[in-house]
Amino acid sequence: MLYLDHAATTPIRPETRVAMEPFLADGHGNPGGMHAVARAAKSALEDARERVAAAIGARHPLEVVFTGGGTESDNLAVAGAALGAGRRGGVVFSAIEHEAVRETAGFLGRLGCPVVEVPVDSDGLVDPDRVAASCDRDTAVVSVMAANNEVGVIQPVAEIAAAVREMSPSISVHSDAVQALVSEPVSIDDLGVDMLTISGHKLGGPPGVGALWVRDGLVLEPVLHGGGQEGGRRSGTPAVAPIVGLAAAVEAAVADRARFRRDVAAARDGFEQALAGLVPDAIVTASTVGRLVQHSHIRVPGVLAENLLINLDQQGLAAAAGSACHSGAVQASPVLRAMGWDDRAARECVRFTFGWTSDPGDGARAAARLVRALDGLR
């Protein structure tokens, strides 16, 4: 199988396996205990916190909150900021946000929080001035992802944060960097945000673990209540082995970034160049704006994605339609609708995402299999 669904989840890196193994074998202590086994678990937990903080440029490790994944981190950031300090503050978010942000905003709206969805242009880009203009004195949090998980478009987060800050310094800015951290330099100082979401299984870490960086002093209402772990911001016994794996994966992704960008860009570009000759009517989404090197979002007019995906699978190529977080039948993507696409065109799109296991030749191989998969569909 030629696996081109890395944006959904990517294979675990060897560094991750090595880091986790001691804690899967006999590192079973609860970090909240007092005995030696518990202290060893606590030490590993805090070491992982320091390593994640250093990788994103955080000044203090305790600003890193470990969670159950990107979805939980997004929920904590948006709901936590809107409901923090006993308020019901407003939420401003872009129309192409991950479901974890959009659905949380909808939930907050039902609680009476003011909610504003900011439109995007036809390339899926968010206008910083439009975001700032959507804020008012009731706004508590702005959420704009660093790069879109479906089409791969990189957003001007630093400019958005600056525009919001100029409008009101009291508004918190959150960015979901789950996809961006895979291949882009991610620094909290460069982005200028107050909260940042990352996830383990997109980087080569284990599933079921993520982190939310929270700027020191920012008050969040927890979305999980209980024993008050993670500085009172996320209750529950920390999953030490996955957290250690997350730290190892983050460090490995950062260390591997130059090689990743070179090889994956060659594979993705080779794929799109081959398609231009083999399937001349294929359309590459947002091809003229900045995209993540690992993303290639393709529309083949007249071919529904669900039919193409079945044929691709039979040809030994794994790809996806829309976000991997959707379940059930393939539906028109909310992201593509926000970009102005009609439902028929949106349902003709397939996302091919390369990853750390891809080599430069995978692009040409994928294009050849796509051509075979199209045979008989048009």
Legacy VTK file of the C-alpha trace (Angstrom):
# vtk DataFile Version 3.0
C-alpha trace
ASCII
DATASET POLYDATA
POINTS 378 float
0.000 0.000 0.000
1.266 3.458 -0.964
0.105 5.433 2.048
-0.811 9.064 1.260
-3.101 9.846 4.176
-0.507 11.190 6.598
-2.667 14.205 7.512
-5.131 11.751 9.057
-2.425 9.931 10.990
1.194 9.098 10.273
3.245 6.029 11.290
4.957 6.129 14.654
8.580 7.214 14.395
11.299 4.884 15.715
12.377 7.544 18.230
8.852 7.462 19.647
8.866 3.697 20.091
12.224 3.734 21.843
11.164 6.530 24.205
7.874 4.863 25.131
9.075 1.288 25.594
10.356 1.584 29.208
7.043 3.059 30.314
5.021 0.400 28.545
7.113 -2.406 30.044
7.346 -1.489 33.723
6.970 2.284 34.073
3.462 2.029 35.484
3.599 4.627 38.260
0.974 7.319 38.749
2.759 10.716 38.741
0.525 11.841 41.619
1.952 9.286 44.067
4.756 9.614 46.630
6.700 6.358 46.233
9.705 5.741 44.008
7.753 4.318 41.067
5.430 7.325 41.097
8.355 9.723 41.371
9.971 8.149 38.298
6.740 8.668 36.358
6.525 12.273 37.571
10.123 12.896 36.498
9.429 11.516 33.013
6.270 13.625 32.754
8.053 16.858 33.626
11.006 16.046 31.387
8.584 15.613 28.488
6.943 18.917 29.369
10.305 20.703 29.232
11.142 19.140 25.865
7.833 20.109 24.250
8.115 23.629 25.650
11.628 24.022 24.262
10.592 22.778 20.806
8.009 25.566 20.382
9.976 28.287 22.165
7.935 28.427 25.369
9.631 30.219 28.245
8.238 28.044 31.020
7.457 24.312 30.863
4.376 24.721 33.063
2.741 26.622 30.203
2.396 23.234 28.444
-0.809 21.339 29.271
-0.944 17.708 28.180
-4.292 16.560 26.785
-5.902 13.605 25.062
-5.199 15.021 21.583
-5.704 17.959 19.253
-9.493 17.925 19.597
-9.335 18.229 23.371
-6.685 20.941 23.148
-8.877 22.964 20.770
-11.872 22.517 23.081
-9.877 23.643 26.103
-8.467 26.663 24.298
-11.743 27.960 22.867
-14.213 27.003 25.590
-11.685 27.577 28.356
-10.945 31.135 27.249
-14.585 32.012 26.521
-15.782 30.745 29.910
-12.709 31.691 31.936
-13.082 33.866 35.040
-16.826 33.197 35.151
-17.642 35.015 31.922
-19.440 34.050 28.731
-17.146 35.761 26.308
-17.368 35.849 22.550
-15.584 33.622 20.044
-14.284 34.677 16.620
-13.055 31.915 14.315
-12.396 31.360 10.636
-14.787 29.445 8.397
-12.125 26.816 7.621
-11.323 25.781 11.197
-11.138 22.178 12.333
-14.407 20.690 13.592
-13.026 20.793 17.139
-13.061 24.597 16.965
-16.237 25.045 14.926
-18.300 22.630 17.016
-17.002 24.106 20.267
-17.972 27.568 19.036
-21.448 26.254 18.236
-21.734 24.799 21.739
-20.682 28.107 23.263
-23.224 29.912 21.115
-25.952 27.727 22.627
-24.738 28.840 26.048
-25.238 32.470 25.056
-21.682 33.372 24.060
-21.446 35.703 21.037
-20.020 33.747 18.095
-18.680 35.159 14.805
-17.485 33.065 11.851
-15.089 34.969 9.599
-15.311 34.160 5.855
-12.279 33.196 3.769
-11.394 33.939 0.151
-11.508 31.454 -2.720
-8.043 30.131 -1.804
-9.071 29.545 1.786
-7.051 32.460 3.168
-8.184 34.493 6.169
-7.882 38.305 6.054
-6.257 39.609 9.279
-8.106 42.926 9.093
-11.414 41.130 8.694
-10.690 39.020 11.758
-9.870 42.096 13.833
-12.965 43.895 12.568
-15.090 40.952 13.735
-13.959 41.438 17.326
-15.659 43.684 19.857
-15.584 44.328 23.589
-17.338 41.015 24.281
-14.791 38.910 22.371
-12.727 36.633 24.608
-10.893 34.453 22.079
-9.945 34.358 18.395
-9.060 30.994 16.824
-7.358 30.668 13.421
-5.424 27.535 12.480
-1.803 27.789 11.369
-2.477 25.660 8.272
-5.623 24.003 7.052
-5.889 20.259 7.507
-7.751 19.668 4.223
-6.217 21.916 1.577
-2.955 22.711 3.371
-3.166 26.509 2.997
-0.891 28.332 5.450
-2.628 31.153 7.312
-1.128 34.561 8.253
-1.416 33.858 11.972
1.231 36.375 13.061
-0.526 39.166 11.151
-3.894 38.083 12.583
-2.543 38.082 16.136
-1.014 41.544 15.638
-4.245 42.946 14.185
-6.313 41.517 17.041
-3.830 42.785 19.613
-4.033 46.278 18.153
-7.812 46.141 18.335
-7.876 44.828 21.933
-4.918 43.479 23.950
-7.333 41.613 26.252
-8.453 39.166 23.523
-6.689 35.790 23.551
-5.503 34.367 20.227
-5.413 30.607 19.685
-3.962 28.678 16.754
-4.312 24.993 15.917
-0.819 24.025 14.700
-1.517 20.287 14.440
-0.729 20.134 10.704
1.735 23.017 10.535
4.182 21.607 13.083
4.687 18.552 10.854
6.713 20.555 8.331
6.834 24.246 9.304
8.905 26.090 11.910
6.492 26.848 14.750
7.511 29.414 17.360
5.100 31.025 19.784
7.081 34.259 19.643
6.969 34.380 15.846
3.240 33.611 15.787
2.400 36.001 18.618
-0.399 33.777 19.920
-1.591 33.057 23.451
-2.476 29.393 22.945
-1.185 26.724 20.556
-2.514 23.216 19.847
-0.341 20.240 18.852
-1.139 16.541 18.436
0.988 13.416 18.702
-0.228 11.147 15.912
0.248 13.720 13.155
3.965 13.978 13.968
4.886 10.324 14.326
3.825 10.084 17.952
1.107 7.882 19.438
-2.595 8.650 19.035
-4.596 9.834 22.024
-2.163 12.485 23.250
-1.658 16.169 22.517
-0.743 19.415 24.176
-1.996 22.954 24.537
0.520 25.696 25.173
-1.101 28.425 27.307
0.583 31.755 27.864
1.416 32.330 31.528
-1.339 34.228 33.339
-4.173 33.277 30.979
-7.158 31.967 32.953
-8.994 29.010 31.409
-12.127 27.240 32.584
-11.355 23.489 32.471
-13.449 21.288 30.220
-12.519 18.207 32.284
-13.111 18.482 36.027
-11.674 16.229 38.678
-8.424 15.982 40.584
-6.904 19.203 39.272
-3.919 17.786 37.405
-2.006 19.874 34.850
-2.112 22.937 37.083
-5.877 22.678 37.463
-6.433 23.071 33.724
-6.950 19.422 32.755
-7.949 16.771 35.287
-7.164 13.096 34.859
-4.208 10.810 35.477
-1.516 11.717 32.926
-0.758 9.034 30.332
2.995 8.973 30.887
4.044 6.635 28.057
2.106 8.510 25.330
3.267 11.865 26.701
6.894 10.721 26.590
6.212 9.521 23.043
4.750 12.897 22.108
7.883 14.694 23.311
10.103 12.312 21.347
7.990 12.757 18.210
8.052 16.558 18.447
11.830 16.565 18.787
12.234 14.060 15.948
9.989 16.111 13.652
11.973 19.270 14.377
15.323 17.513 13.846
14.059 15.904 10.615
12.448 19.048 9.203
15.038 19.928 6.529
15.104 16.357 5.166
11.310 16.111 5.387
10.746 19.339 3.485
13.199 18.346 0.756
11.960 14.804 0.156
8.273 15.419 0.709
8.235 18.544 -1.450
9.908 16.529 -4.225
7.272 13.803 -3.890
4.320 16.196 -3.783
5.615 18.348 -6.651
6.419 15.242 -8.689
2.886 14.005 -8.131
1.291 17.248 -9.306
3.647 17.608 -12.279
2.943 14.059 -13.408
-0.800 14.638 -13.101
-0.553 17.735 -15.289
0.534 15.473 -18.142
-1.480 12.350 -17.344
-4.751 13.924 -16.170
-4.714 17.409 -17.707
-8.168 18.366 -16.392
-7.216 17.619 -12.766
-7.291 20.766 -10.633
-4.897 21.424 -7.747
-6.600 23.419 -5.002
-4.947 26.676 -3.878
-1.923 26.019 -6.088
-0.891 29.703 -6.220
-0.728 30.380 -2.463
1.466 29.072 0.319
0.700 25.450 1.171
2.195 22.836 3.425
4.699 20.795 1.414
2.936 17.555 2.329
-0.551 18.450 1.062
-1.999 17.953 -2.426
-5.748 18.497 -2.728
-7.007 17.396 -6.144
-10.323 17.693 -7.957
-11.024 15.494 -10.975
-14.161 16.967 -12.604
-16.926 14.435 -13.151
-15.529 11.850 -10.693
-17.019 11.592 -7.208
-14.470 11.198 -4.437
-16.135 8.153 -2.898
-15.905 6.261 -6.190
-12.316 7.298 -6.790
-11.261 6.355 -3.261
-12.626 2.834 -3.731
-10.633 2.423 -6.946
-7.528 3.958 -5.399
-7.720 1.494 -2.543
-7.926 -1.349 -5.055
-4.827 0.071 -6.754
-2.975 0.089 -3.437
-3.098 3.822 -2.729
-4.525 5.215 0.515
-5.940 8.751 0.321
-8.888 10.626 1.820
-11.788 12.921 1.062
-12.107 15.939 3.337
-11.161 15.705 6.993
-10.438 12.377 8.617
-12.596 13.542 11.523
-15.774 13.098 9.450
-17.487 9.730 9.808
-19.910 7.912 7.531
-20.563 8.773 3.902
-18.458 11.306 2.051
-20.125 14.719 2.253
-19.341 18.101 0.794
-16.557 19.610 2.901
-17.477 22.682 5.006
-13.998 24.010 4.208
-14.609 23.878 0.459
-18.087 25.357 0.836
-16.518 28.225 2.784
-14.143 28.720 -0.161
-17.142 29.130 -2.471
-17.323 25.640 -3.989
-20.686 24.099 -4.817
-21.540 20.702 -3.330
-20.902 18.755 -6.538
-17.414 20.192 -7.039
-16.595 19.709 -3.359
-17.553 16.029 -3.583
-15.098 15.539 -6.461
-12.031 16.270 -4.318
-9.463 13.880 -2.860
-6.700 14.794 -0.418
-3.284 13.202 -0.907
-0.912 13.874 1.992
2.701 12.746 2.088
4.663 12.143 5.274
7.954 11.271 6.941
8.011 7.789 5.372
7.503 9.155 1.823
10.373 9.228 -0.662
10.707 11.513 -3.719
9.620 8.764 -6.110
6.276 8.285 -4.378
4.817 11.194 -6.339
5.230 9.558 -9.751
4.068 6.207 -8.378
0.949 7.825 -6.919
0.130 9.574 -10.202
0.371 6.290 -12.117
-1.953 4.549 -9.677
-4.384 7.462 -9.827
-4.547 7.151 -13.616
-5.337 3.435 -13.291
-7.986 4.188 -10.672
-9.679 6.669 -12.987
-10.020 4.064 -15.716
-13.727 3.372 -16.198
-14.935 6.151 -13.886
-15.358 8.716 -16.667
LINES 1 379
378 0 1 2 3 4 5 6 7 8 9 10 11 12 13 14 15 16 17 18 19 20 21 22 23 24 25 26 27 28 29 30 31 32 33 34 35 36 37 38 39 40 41 42 43 44 45 46 47 48 49 50 51 52 53 54 55 56 57 58 59 60 61 62 63 64 65 66 67 68 69 70 71 72 73 74 75 76 77 78 79 80 81 82 83 84 85 86 87 88 89 90 91 92 93 94 95 96 97 98 99 100 101 102 103 104 105 106 107 108 109 110 111 112 113 114 115 116 117 118 119 120 121 122 123 124 125 126 127 128 129 130 131 132 133 134 135 136 137 138 139 140 141 142 143 144 145 146 147 148 149 150 151 152 153 154 155 156 157 158 159 160 161 162 163 164 165 166 167 168 169 170 171 172 173 174 175 176 177 178 179 180 181 182 183 184 185 186 187 188 189 190 191 192 193 194 195 196 197 198 199 200 201 202 203 204 205 206 207 208 209 210 211 212 213 214 215 216 217 218 219 220 221 222 223 224 225 226 227 228 229 230 231 232 233 234 235 236 237 238 239 240 241 242 243 244 245 246 247 248 249 250 251 252 253 254 255 256 257 258 259 260 261 262 263 264 265 266 267 268 269 270 271 272 273 274 275 276 277 278 279 280 281 282 283 284 285 286 287 288 289 290 291 292 293 294 295 296 297 298 299 300 301 302 303 304 305 306 307 308 309 310 311 312 313 314 315 316 317 318 319 320 321 322 323 324 325 326 327 328 329 330 331 332 333 334 335 336 337 338 339 340 341 342 343 344 345 346 347 348 349 350 351 352 353 354 355 356 357 358 359 360 361 362 363 364 365 366 367 368 369 370 371 372 373 374 375 376 377
